[in-house]
């Protein structure tokens, strides 16, 4: 706290003080000393002596709950948190801090995204209406029309609502001057919006903190013509959490699409792809979590298939995808044992060849090709190469690496396929980029991808703090 701030605080001043339980509590200054301040706490009327650097002056009552945090007389942590709490208690989840929109996830559906509300923000200056993601999207859109390319960064910890916010932003842009299409033809707006549930199905998963956590980052380039009409979009993805494909923490799930496929496939398809129930697959049964409360994987799978059709994937392409996903599950069931016992020949051999056979059948690959890749490794010394047999635990690592490679390649192909349907960069005049960086999270075991994204989030937070 600066000397100027200290000088302003005296008897009768309303202040916040640090509290080990509530973080901050309010009170009234009774006496100000060189090193400590005597404060009478609200409610209990208890008098406490607090170090001066743990006392913050409270804002006038008429400013508490302000739309924009930068209008507060005192902009410090307790003032910010109190303002956000006041607004949250009134179901006002959005607040501005200068050019930054802060959203507090309500973890419930609020009636704030209707078409009527969306239209109310069209053409309006940002400060004329209540803070809203529509206001931010409108500001970006008008700035793009008048000045050129714009960008929006959506960041925050896991469960903060980044994925939903990104979807709302895209919905707003899609509503700007939509083009008429011929009957039966999918509009570019529908294709852009259709990419969202697809990426969620293949790249989102239930974590301890979030039932629909994005386990990858994405940059969406929304493309407009010179009239400001959306004409396309392209998606770039990064840092897919590949380790989740083969292992999950307790009470977490693998990627949604695995459970959706098992729940939503027809009996004929299940027979063709040898699908039973999630508990029968090693890559799904490690975490004791199969379902998400309030979510029907069957219903969502039908929505995913519909979205795939909207962006132009044929039934044949979709069927091939389901085969690959099924193959990954069966590959995870391949187990290894020593050829002749630990003391005799510890080299690995496949214990259940049926799972390998099904995997190869679904992928259309000879069995010996995959068995060689997971049972041996190639060593090169100078000009000579040697094939070395692996132990069972080493073979498991190779199996998991192969499964991660197959799924990540499928994910990359799917993103490229979406872009083939929606990208129109050659004809675009201006763009708005939306960066959805997946959230900070700390697990008992953190993947390399999570480490990278946590580092990126920390750097963004530092920049945010410096900026405001």
C-alpha positions in Angstrom: 0.0 0.0 0.0 1.4 3.4 -0.9 2.1 6.3 1.5 -0.8 8.2 -0.1 -3.2 5.4 0.6 -2.0 5.1 4.2 -2.6 8.8 4.7 -6.2 8.6 3.5 -7.1 6.0 6.2 -8.1 7.3 9.6 -10.7 6.8 12.3 -14.1 6.1 10.8 -12.7 5.0 7.4 -14.5 1.9 6.0 -11.9 -0.8 5.1 -11.2 -4.4 4.2 -8.9 -6.4 6.2 -7.3 -9.8 5.5 -8.9 -12.8 7.2 -7.6 -16.4 7.3 -11.1 -17.9 6.8 -13.1 -15.4 4.7 -10.1 -14.0 2.8 -11.4 -10.5 3.4 -13.8 -9.0 5.9 -15.0 -5.4 6.2 -14.9 -3.1 9.2 -14.4 0.5 10.4 -11.1 2.0 11.5 -11.0 2.9 15.2 -7.4 4.0 15.3 -4.5 4.3 12.9 -0.9 3.7 14.1 2.4 3.8 12.3 2.5 0.0 11.8 -0.9 -1.3 12.7 -4.6 -0.3 12.4 -7.3 -1.0 15.0 -10.5 -2.1 13.1 -13.9 -2.9 14.5 -15.3 -5.7 12.3 -18.8 -5.6 10.9 -21.3 -8.0 12.4 -19.3 -9.3 15.4 -18.1 -5.8 16.4 -14.9 -7.5 17.4 -11.9 -5.1 17.5 -8.7 -6.4 15.8 -5.2 -5.0 15.3 -4.1 -5.5 11.7 -0.8 -4.7 10.0 -1.1 -1.7 7.8 -0.2 -3.6 4.6 -3.2 -5.9 5.2 -5.8 -3.0 5.3 -7.5 -1.7 2.2 -9.9 1.2 1.9 -13.4 0.2 0.9 -15.1 1.9 -2.0 -18.1 4.2 -1.5 -21.4 2.1 -1.4 -22.7 3.7 -4.6 -19.7 2.3 -6.5 -19.9 -1.2 -5.2 -21.4 -3.5 -7.9 -20.2 -1.2 -10.7 -20.4 -2.4 -14.3 -16.7 -1.5 -14.9 -14.1 -2.3 -12.3 -12.0 0.6 -13.6 -14.6 3.1 -12.3 -13.9 2.0 -8.7 -12.1 4.6 -6.5 -9.9 1.9 -5.1 -9.0 -1.0 -7.4 -7.4 -3.7 -5.3 -8.1 -7.4 -4.8 -10.7 -7.2 -2.0 -12.6 -4.5 -4.0 -12.6 -6.5 -7.2 -13.7 -9.7 -5.5 -16.5 -7.9 -3.5 -17.8 -6.2 -6.7 -17.8 -9.5 -8.6 -19.5 -11.3 -5.7 -22.2 -8.5 -5.4 -23.0 -8.8 -9.1 -22.9 -12.6 -9.1 -25.5 -12.8 -6.2 -27.8 -10.8 -8.6 -27.1 -13.3 -11.4 -25.1 -10.6 -13.2 -22.2 -12.8 -14.3 -20.5 -10.3 -16.6 -18.4 -7.3 -15.6 -15.9 -5.1 -17.5 -12.4 -4.1 -16.4 -11.5 -1.6 -19.1 -11.4 -3.5 -22.4 -11.5 -6.9 -20.6 -14.7 -8.8 -19.9 -14.8 -10.9 -16.8 -17.2 -13.8 -16.6 -18.0 -15.7 -13.4 -19.4 -19.2 -14.3 -22.9 -19.6 -12.7 -23.0 -23.3 -13.3 -26.6 -23.1 -14.4 -28.6 -21.9 -17.4 -29.5 -18.3 -17.3 -31.9 -16.6 -19.7 -29.3 -14.1 -21.1 -28.6 -15.6 -24.5 -31.9 -15.2 -26.3 -32.3 -13.9 -29.8 -34.0 -10.8 -28.4 -31.1 -10.0 -26.1 -28.6 -10.6 -28.9 -30.4 -8.1 -31.2 -30.4 -5.5 -28.4 -26.6 -5.4 -28.6 -26.4 -5.1 -32.3 -25.0 -1.6 -33.3 -24.8 -0.4 -29.7 -21.8 1.2 -28.1 -20.3 -1.1 -25.5 -21.1 1.0 -22.4 -24.8 1.7 -23.2 -26.0 -1.7 -22.1 -25.1 -4.1 -19.3 -21.7 -6.0 -19.6 -22.2 -9.1 -21.7 -20.2 -11.3 -24.1 -22.5 -9.9 -26.8 -21.1 -6.4 -26.0 -17.6 -7.6 -26.5 -18.4 -9.5 -29.7 -20.2 -6.4 -31.0 -17.2 -4.2 -30.2 -14.9 -6.6 -32.0 -17.2 -6.8 -35.0 -17.6 -3.0 -35.4 -13.9 -2.5 -34.9 -13.2 -5.1 -37.6 -15.6 -3.4 -40.0 -14.2 0.1 -39.4 -10.5 -0.6 -38.7 -9.5 -4.1 -39.7 -8.6 -7.4 -38.2 -9.4 -8.0 -34.6 -8.7 -10.7 -32.0 -10.4 -12.0 -28.8 -8.5 -14.0 -26.2 -10.6 -16.3 -24.0 -8.6 -17.5 -21.0 -9.2 -18.7 -17.4 -8.9 -21.7 -15.2 -10.5 -25.0 -16.0 -14.3 -24.8 -15.5 -14.4 -21.0 -15.9 -16.7 -21.3 -18.9 -14.3 -20.6 -21.8 -15.8 -23.2 -24.2 -19.3 -21.9 -23.7 -18.1 -18.3 -24.1 -16.4 -19.1 -27.3 -19.6 -20.7 -28.6 -21.6 -17.6 -27.7 -19.1 -15.4 -29.5 -19.4 -17.5 -32.7 -23.2 -17.4 -32.5 -23.1 -13.7 -32.3 -20.8 -13.4 -35.4 -23.0 -15.9 -37.3 -26.1 -13.7 -36.6 -24.4 -10.7 -38.3 -25.9 -10.3 -41.8 -26.4 -14.0 -42.6 -26.5 -14.9 -46.3 -29.5 -16.5 -47.8 -29.0 -20.1 -49.0 -30.9 -22.3 -51.4 -33.3 -24.9 -49.9 -31.4 -27.9 -48.6 -28.0 -26.2 -48.7 -26.1 -25.8 -45.4 -25.2 -22.1 -44.7 -21.6 -21.2 -43.8 -22.9 -20.0 -40.5 -24.4 -23.5 -39.7 -21.1 -25.1 -40.7 -19.0 -22.8 -38.5 -21.3 -23.4 -35.5 -21.5 -27.1 -36.4 -17.7 -27.5 -35.8 -18.1 -26.7 -32.1 -19.9 -29.9 -31.0 -17.6 -32.0 -33.1 -14.4 -30.6 -31.5 -16.1 -30.9 -28.1 -16.8 -34.6 -28.7 -13.3 -35.4 -29.8 -11.3 -33.0 -27.7 -13.3 -32.5 -24.5 -13.5 -34.7 -21.4 -14.8 -34.8 -17.8 -12.2 -33.8 -15.3 -12.5 -33.5 -11.5 -13.4 -29.8 -11.8 -15.2 -29.7 -15.1 -17.7 -32.0 -16.8 -16.8 -30.6 -20.3 -13.2 -29.6 -20.1 -11.4 -28.7 -23.4 -8.2 -30.8 -23.4 -6.7 -28.9 -26.3 -6.3 -25.3 -27.4 -7.8 -23.8 -30.5 -7.6 -20.6 -32.5 -10.6 -19.9 -34.7 -10.2 -17.5 -37.6 -13.7 -16.1 -38.5 -13.6 -14.8 -42.0 -15.8 -11.9 -43.3 -16.2 -10.2 -46.7 -16.0 -6.5 -47.3 -19.7 -6.1 -46.3 -19.0 -7.7 -42.9 -20.8 -10.9 -43.8 -19.3 -14.1 -42.4 -18.1 -16.2 -45.3 -15.9 -18.9 -43.6 -13.7 -19.9 -40.7 -10.7 -22.0 -40.1 -9.6 -23.8 -36.9 -6.0 -24.4 -35.7 -5.6 -26.7 -32.7 -2.6 -27.3 -30.4 -1.5 -29.4 -27.4 -4.2 -32.1 -27.5 -3.8 -34.0 -24.2 -2.8 -37.3 -25.8 -2.0 -39.0 -22.4 -5.7 -38.9 -21.6 -6.4 -41.4 -24.4 -4.6 -44.2 -22.4 -5.0 -43.2 -18.8 -7.2 -40.9 -16.7 -7.2 -39.9 -13.0 -9.8 -41.2 -10.6 -13.3 -39.9 -11.3 -12.3 -38.5 -14.7 -13.2 -39.7 -18.2 -11.5 -40.3 -21.5 -12.7 -38.1 -24.5 -16.4 -37.9 -24.8 -16.6 -39.6 -28.2 -15.6 -43.0 -26.9 -18.6 -43.2 -24.5 -20.9 -41.5 -27.1 -20.0 -44.2 -29.7 -20.6 -47.1 -27.4 -23.9 -45.6 -26.2 -25.2 -44.4 -29.5 -24.1 -47.0 -32.1 -26.8 -49.4 -33.4 -26.7 -53.0 -32.4 -25.6 -53.9 -35.9 -22.7 -51.4 -35.7 -21.7 -52.6 -32.2 -21.5 -56.1 -33.6 -19.5 -55.0 -36.6 -17.0 -53.0 -34.4 -17.0 -55.4 -31.5 -18.3 -52.9 -29.0 -19.9 -53.9 -25.7 -19.8 -51.6 -22.6 -17.2 -49.1 -21.4 -16.2 -51.3 -18.5 -14.9 -53.9 -20.9 -12.2 -51.5 -22.3 -9.0 -50.8 -20.4 -8.8 -47.2 -21.7 -12.2 -46.5 -20.2 -12.4 -48.5 -17.0 -9.4 -47.2 -15.1 -11.0 -44.2 -13.4 -14.3 -45.6 -12.0 -16.1 -43.0 -14.0 -18.3 -43.9 -17.0 -21.2 -41.4 -17.1 -21.6 -37.7 -16.5 -24.5 -36.6 -14.4 -27.3 -35.1 -16.4 -25.7 -36.0 -19.8 -27.1 -38.6 -22.2 -24.2 -39.9 -24.3 -26.7 -41.4 -26.7 -28.4 -38.0 -27.3 -25.1 -36.2 -27.6 -23.8 -38.8 -30.1 -26.8 -38.1 -32.4 -26.0 -34.4 -32.2 -22.4 -35.1 -33.0 -23.3 -37.1 -36.1 -25.7 -34.4 -37.2 -22.9 -31.8 -36.8 -20.5 -34.0 -38.8 -23.1 -34.1 -41.6 -23.5 -30.3 -41.5 -19.8 -29.8 -42.1 -19.9 -32.2 -45.0 -18.7 -35.6 -43.7 -20.4 -38.4 -45.6 -21.8 -41.5 -43.9 -18.8 -43.5 -45.3 -16.3 -41.0 -43.8 -18.1 -41.2 -40.4 -18.2 -45.0 -40.5 -14.4 -45.1 -41.0 -13.9 -42.7 -38.1 -16.0 -45.0 -35.8 -13.9 -47.9 -36.9 -10.7 -46.1 -35.9 -12.0 -45.1 -32.5 -13.2 -48.7 -31.9 -9.7 -49.9 -32.9 -8.1 -47.6 -30.3 -10.3 -49.2 -27.6 -9.5 -52.7 -28.7 -5.8 -51.9 -28.9 -5.9 -50.9 -25.2 -7.1 -54.3 -24.3 -4.0 -56.0 -25.8 -2.1 -57.5 -22.8 1.4 -58.8 -22.5 3.2 -61.6 -20.6 6.7 -63.0 -20.6 7.4 -65.6 -23.2 8.7 -68.2 -20.8 8.3 -66.6 -17.3 10.3 -63.8 -15.8 13.4 -66.0 -15.0 13.6 -67.8 -18.3 12.6 -65.5 -21.3 11.3 -62.2 -20.0 10.6 -60.9 -23.6 7.0 -59.9 -24.1 4.4 -61.8 -26.0 0.7 -61.0 -26.6 -1.5 -62.8 -24.1 -4.9 -62.1 -25.8 -4.4 -62.3 -29.6 -8.2 -61.8 -30.2 -8.0 -58.1 -29.2 -5.0 -57.6 -31.6 -6.9 -59.4 -34.3 -10.0 -57.1 -33.9 -7.7 -54.0 -33.9 -6.0 -55.0 -37.1 -9.3 -55.9 -38.7 -10.8 -52.5 -38.0 -7.7 -50.7 -39.2 -7.2 -52.9 -42.2 -3.6 -53.6 -41.2 -1.8 -56.9 -41.1 -1.4 -58.3 -37.6 2.3 -58.9 -37.8 2.9 -55.3 -38.6 1.3 -54.0 -35.4 2.6 -56.9 -33.2 6.2 -56.1 -34.4 5.8 -52.4 -33.7 4.7 -53.0 -30.1 6.8 -56.1 -29.2 10.2 -54.9 -30.6 12.2 -51.7 -31.1 14.8 -50.9 -33.7 18.3 -49.8 -32.6 20.8 -48.2 -35.0 24.5 -48.2 -34.3 26.5 -46.6 -37.1 25.5 -48.4 -40.3 24.0 -51.4 -38.6 20.5 -51.9 -37.2 19.3 -54.3 -34.5 15.8 -55.4 -33.6 15.5 -55.8 -29.8 12.6 -57.6 -28.1 10.8 -55.7 -25.4 9.7 -56.7 -21.9 5.9 -56.7 -21.1 6.0 -53.3 -19.3 8.0 -51.8 -22.3 5.5 -53.3 -24.8 2.6 -51.6 -22.9 4.4 -48.2 -23.4 4.7 -49.0 -27.1 1.0 -50.0 -27.3 -0.1 -46.8 -25.6 2.2 -44.7 -27.8 0.6 -46.3 -30.8 -2.9 -45.6 -29.5 -2.1 -42.0 -28.8 -0.6 -41.6 -32.3 -3.6 -43.1 -34.0 -6.1 -40.9 -32.1 -4.2 -37.7 -32.4 -3.8 -38.3 -36.2 -7.6 -38.8 -36.4 -8.1 -35.6 -34.5 -5.8 -33.7 -36.8 -7.5 -35.2 -39.9 -10.9 -34.2 -38.5 -9.8 -30.6 -38.0 -8.4 -30.5 -41.5 -11.7 -31.9 -42.8 -13.7 -29.3 -41.0 -11.5 -26.6 -42.5 -12.0 -28.0 -45.9 -15.7 -27.4 -45.5 -15.5 -23.9 -43.8 -12.3 -22.2 -44.8 -12.7 -19.4 -47.3 -9.6 -17.4 -46.6 -8.8 -16.5 -50.2 -12.1 -14.6 -50.5 -12.0 -13.1 -47.1 -11.5 -9.4 -46.6 -11.2 -9.2 -42.8 -11.0 -11.6 -39.9 -11.6 -11.9 -36.2 -9.5 -14.4 -34.4 -10.8 -16.1 -31.3 -8.2 -17.9 -29.2 -9.7 -20.4 -26.7 -6.7 -21.5 -24.6 -7.6 -24.5 -22.4 -7.6 -23.9 -18.7 -5.1 -24.0 -15.9 -5.5 -27.2 -13.9 -3.3 -29.2 -11.5 -3.7 -33.0 -11.3 -1.9 -35.6 -9.1 -0.1 -36.5 -12.4 0.2 -33.7 -14.9 0.8 -34.4 -18.6 3.4 -32.5 -20.5 0.6 -30.8 -22.4 -0.9 -29.6 -19.1 2.4 -28.3 -18.0 2.8 -26.3 -21.2 -0.7 -24.8 -20.9 -0.3 -24.0 -17.3 2.8 -22.1 -18.2 1.0 -20.2 -20.9 -1.9 -19.4 -18.6 0.5 -18.0 -16.0 2.2 -15.8 -18.6 -1.2 -14.5 -19.7 -2.2 -13.8 -16.1 0.9 -11.8 -15.6 0.2 -9.8 -18.7 -3.4 -9.3 -17.6 -2.3 -8.0 -14.2 0.2 -5.7 -15.8 -2.3 -4.4 -18.3 -5.0 -3.4 -15.7 
